[in-house]
């Protein structure tokens, strides 16, 4: 019979051990994400997927903040992060570091997240945008690839933290080649 594991059986690293672990070459950029709960959720998901760092841009809230902590559950202490008011400056810098800039948005030449496997040898920067406006056209124009999550329902978008989880999962699968 299948049995739920107790937290002590999960063998999770300590904060110090986690900080010292080799990270996946993924940087998550949040551009003008309004909801502090979404920011916290993305921190928590980034911890789960062992990303290199998060860059918070524009009006995106920064730790420490009670609303971020509520959903991050301590991930602001384990995931490296920084703030820069200008997302295009961040993108230019990451391009100079050799990152493939991947925006998550609905666009005329977007690809499915599963096709990220074509970029398995790349360092990946995932750009996620505002809950209402999404990723700006200027950022789309500066992107190397735009990923669109297929949807079959009546809504036009997913919550930004849900989209982050889906695309991070596909990015990890692409990078690990398993």
Sine and cosine of phi, psi and omega as CSV:
sin_phi,cos_phi,sin_psi,cos_psi,sin_omega,cos_omega
0.00,0.00,0.66,-0.76,0.04,-1.00
-0.94,0.33,0.62,-0.78,-0.06,-1.00
-0.74,-0.68,0.72,-0.69,0.08,-1.00
-0.90,0.43,0.70,-0.72,0.02,-1.00
-0.99,0.16,0.60,-0.80,0.12,-0.99
-0.98,0.22,0.48,-0.88,-0.01,-1.00
-0.81,0.58,-0.56,0.83,0.00,-1.00
-0.93,0.37,-0.34,0.94,0.00,-1.00
-1.00,0.06,-0.14,0.99,-0.10,-1.00
-0.98,0.19,-0.27,0.96,0.05,-1.00
0.80,0.60,0.75,0.66,0.05,-1.00
-0.98,0.21,0.55,-0.84,0.03,-1.00
-0.95,0.30,0.38,-0.92,0.14,-0.99
-0.95,0.32,0.19,-0.98,0.03,-1.00
-0.85,0.53,-0.70,0.72,-0.02,-1.00
-0.90,0.43,-0.67,0.74,0.03,-1.00
-0.90,0.43,-0.66,0.75,-0.01,-1.00
-0.90,0.44,-0.70,0.71,0.01,-1.00
-0.87,0.50,-0.52,0.85,-0.02,-1.00
-1.00,0.09,-0.17,0.99,0.00,-1.00
-0.93,0.37,0.54,-0.84,0.14,-0.99
-0.92,0.40,0.76,-0.65,-0.06,-1.00
-1.00,-0.09,0.41,-0.91,0.16,-0.99
-0.93,0.36,0.60,-0.80,-0.03,-1.00
-0.97,0.22,0.91,0.41,-0.01,-1.00
-0.77,-0.64,0.77,-0.64,0.13,-0.99
-0.90,-0.44,0.76,-0.65,0.05,-1.00
-0.98,-0.20,0.82,-0.58,0.04,-1.00
-0.93,-0.36,0.84,-0.54,0.05,-1.00
-0.97,-0.26,0.89,-0.45,-0.05,-1.00
-0.95,-0.32,0.95,-0.31,0.06,-1.00
0.87,0.50,0.62,0.78,0.08,-1.00
-0.97,0.22,0.87,-0.49,-0.14,-0.99
-0.99,0.17,-0.63,0.77,-0.13,-0.99
-0.99,0.15,0.85,-0.53,0.05,-1.00
-0.91,0.41,-0.51,0.86,0.08,-1.00
-0.90,0.43,-0.64,0.77,0.06,-1.00
-0.91,0.42,-0.66,0.75,0.03,-1.00
-0.86,0.51,-0.73,0.68,0.02,-1.00
-0.88,0.48,-0.67,0.74,0.02,-1.00
-0.89,0.46,-0.63,0.78,0.00,-1.00
-0.94,0.35,-0.58,0.81,0.12,-0.99
-0.86,0.51,-0.73,0.68,-0.04,-1.00
-0.89,0.45,-0.68,0.74,0.03,-1.00
-0.92,0.40,-0.62,0.78,0.03,-1.00
-0.91,0.42,-0.58,0.81,0.10,-0.99
-0.90,0.44,-0.73,0.68,-0.03,-1.00
-0.86,0.51,-0.60,0.80,-0.04,-1.00
-0.99,-0.12,0.11,0.99,0.13,-0.99
0.83,0.55,0.75,0.66,0.00,-1.00
-0.98,0.22,0.35,-0.94,-0.03,-1.00
-0.90,0.43,-0.76,0.65,-0.01,-1.00
-0.17,-0.99,0.20,-0.98,0.09,-1.00
-0.87,-0.49,0.65,-0.76,0.13,-0.99
-0.88,-0.47,0.84,-0.54,-0.01,-1.00
-0.99,-0.13,0.77,-0.64,-0.09,-1.00
-0.78,-0.62,0.37,-0.93,0.09,-1.00
0.89,0.46,-0.77,-0.64,-0.05,-1.00
-1.00,0.08,0.05,1.00,-0.01,-1.00
-0.86,0.51,0.77,-0.63,0.01,-1.00
-0.93,0.38,0.43,-0.90,-0.02,-1.00
-0.84,-0.54,0.47,-0.88,0.12,-0.99
-0.92,0.39,0.36,-0.93,-0.10,0.99
-0.99,0.13,0.68,-0.73,0.07,-1.00
-0.45,-0.89,0.70,-0.72,-0.06,-1.00
-0.83,0.56,-0.67,0.74,-0.03,-1.00
-0.93,0.36,-0.56,0.83,0.07,-1.00
-0.93,0.36,-0.72,0.69,-0.04,-1.00
-0.87,0.49,-0.55,0.84,-0.05,-1.00
-0.85,0.52,-0.63,0.78,-0.01,-1.00
-0.98,-0.19,-0.39,0.92,0.01,-1.00
-0.96,0.29,-0.47,0.88,0.00,-1.00
0.77,0.63,0.68,0.73,0.06,-1.00
1.00,-0.08,-0.09,1.00,-0.04,-1.00
-0.92,0.39,-0.29,0.96,0.08,-1.00
-0.94,0.35,-0.26,0.97,0.05,-1.00
-1.00,-0.02,-0.28,0.96,-0.07,-1.00
-0.95,-0.30,-0.47,0.88,-0.02,-1.00
-0.99,-0.14,0.82,-0.57,0.06,-1.00
-0.89,0.45,0.63,-0.78,0.00,-1.00
-0.50,-0.86,0.34,-0.94,0.09,-1.00
-0.53,-0.85,0.19,-0.98,0.04,-1.00
-0.83,-0.56,0.67,-0.75,0.14,-0.99
-0.59,-0.80,0.79,-0.61,-0.04,-1.00
-0.92,0.40,-0.40,0.92,-0.12,-0.99
-0.93,-0.37,0.95,-0.30,-0.05,-1.00
-0.90,0.45,-0.58,0.82,-0.02,-1.00
-0.92,0.38,-0.57,0.82,0.09,-1.00
-0.89,0.45,-0.67,0.74,0.02,-1.00
-0.88,0.47,-0.72,0.69,-0.02,-1.00
-0.88,0.47,-0.70,0.72,0.02,-1.00
-0.88,0.48,-0.66,0.75,0.01,-1.00
-0.90,0.43,-0.70,0.71,0.01,-1.00
-0.92,0.40,-0.60,0.80,0.08,-1.00
-0.87,0.48,-0.67,0.74,0.02,-1.00
-0.90,0.44,-0.46,0.89,0.06,-1.00
-0.99,0.11,-0.01,1.00,0.05,-1.00
1.00,-0.03,0.27,0.96,0.02,-1.00
-0.99,0.12,0.63,-0.78,0.18,-0.98
-0.99,0.16,0.83,-0.56,-0.03,-1.00
-1.00,0.00,0.90,-0.44,-0.05,-1.00
-0.87,-0.50,0.94,-0.35,0.08,-1.00
-1.00,-0.02,0.56,-0.83,0.03,-1.00
-0.97,-0.25,0.96,-0.27,-0.12,-0.99
-0.23,-0.97,0.27,-0.96,0.12,-0.99
-1.00,0.02,0.86,-0.51,-0.07,-1.00
-0.54,-0.84,0.28,-0.96,-0.10,-0.99
-0.89,0.45,-0.47,0.88,-0.02,-1.00
-0.84,-0.54,0.56,0.83,-0.02,-1.00
-0.95,0.30,0.35,-0.94,0.08,-1.00
-0.86,-0.51,0.30,-0.95,0.07,-1.00
-0.96,0.27,0.53,-0.85,0.01,-1.00
-0.83,0.56,-0.51,0.86,0.00,-1.00
-0.89,0.46,-0.42,0.91,-0.02,-1.00
-0.98,0.21,-0.03,1.00,0.08,-1.00
-0.89,0.46,-0.32,0.95,0.02,-1.00
-0.86,0.50,-0.36,0.93,0.08,-1.00
-0.90,0.43,-0.33,0.94,-0.07,-1.00
-0.93,-0.37,0.55,0.83,-0.13,-0.99
-0.91,0.41,-0.30,0.95,0.02,-1.00
-0.99,-0.13,0.15,0.99,-0.08,-1.00
-0.98,-0.18,0.45,-0.89,0.27,-0.96
-0.99,0.10,0.69,-0.72,-0.15,-0.99
-0.90,-0.44,0.74,-0.68,0.16,-0.99
-0.93,-0.36,0.88,-0.47,0.04,-1.00
-0.99,-0.15,0.84,-0.55,0.02,-1.00
-0.96,-0.26,0.83,-0.56,0.05,-1.00
-0.88,-0.47,0.67,-0.74,-0.13,-0.99
-0.95,-0.32,-0.14,-0.99,-0.04,-1.00
-0.85,0.52,0.57,-0.82,-0.05,-1.00
-0.89,0.46,-0.43,0.90,-0.01,-1.00
-0.98,-0.21,-0.75,0.66,-0.10,-0.99
-1.00,-0.04,-0.28,0.96,-0.03,-1.00
0.96,0.28,-0.45,-0.89,0.03,-1.00
-0.99,0.11,0.74,-0.68,-0.06,-1.00
-0.93,0.37,0.39,-0.92,0.02,-1.00
-0.88,0.48,-0.58,0.81,0.01,-1.00
-0.90,0.44,-0.60,0.80,0.05,-1.00
-0.95,0.30,-0.65,0.76,0.07,-1.00
-0.84,0.55,-0.70,0.72,0.01,-1.00
-0.89,0.46,-0.50,0.87,0.00,-1.00
-1.00,0.02,-0.08,1.00,-0.06,-1.00
-0.99,0.12,0.49,-0.87,0.10,-1.00
-0.99,0.10,-0.55,0.83,-0.06,-1.00
-0.59,-0.81,0.56,-0.83,0.15,-0.99
-0.87,-0.50,0.80,-0.60,0.00,-1.00
-0.97,-0.25,0.73,-0.69,0.05,-1.00
-0.83,-0.55,0.81,-0.59,0.02,-1.00
-0.99,0.17,0.87,-0.50,0.00,-1.00
-0.87,0.49,0.68,-0.74,0.01,-1.00
-0.70,-0.71,0.61,-0.79,-0.05,-1.00
-0.89,-0.45,-0.02,1.00,-0.05,-1.00
-1.00,-0.01,-0.24,-0.97,-0.05,-1.00
-1.00,0.03,-0.28,0.96,-0.01,-1.00
-0.99,0.15,0.45,-0.89,-0.07,-1.00
-1.00,-0.06,-0.11,0.99,-0.05,-1.00
-0.37,-0.93,0.21,-0.98,0.11,-0.99
-0.96,-0.28,0.33,-0.94,0.14,-0.99
-0.86,0.52,0.62,-0.78,-0.08,-1.00
-0.87,0.50,-0.57,0.82,0.00,-1.00
-0.95,0.30,-0.54,0.84,0.07,-1.00
-0.93,0.37,-0.71,0.70,0.04,-1.00
-0.86,0.52,-0.65,0.76,0.03,-1.00
-0.86,0.51,-0.71,0.71,-0.01,-1.00
-0.88,0.48,-0.69,0.72,-0.02,-1.00
-0.90,0.43,-0.75,0.66,-0.07,-1.00
-0.96,0.30,-0.56,0.83,0.10,-1.00
-0.89,0.45,-0.67,0.74,0.04,-1.00
-0.86,0.52,-0.73,0.68,0.01,-1.00
-0.91,0.41,-0.57,0.82,0.04,-1.00
-0.91,0.42,-0.69,0.72,0.02,-1.00
-0.90,0.44,-0.68,0.73,0.04,-1.00
-0.87,0.50,-0.66,0.75,0.00,-1.00
-0.91,0.42,-0.67,0.75,-0.05,-1.00
-0.96,0.28,-0.52,0.85,-0.04,-1.00
-1.00,0.04,-0.25,0.97,0.11,-0.99
0.82,0.57,0.42,0.91,0.00,-1.00
-1.00,-0.06,0.00,0.00,0.00,0.00
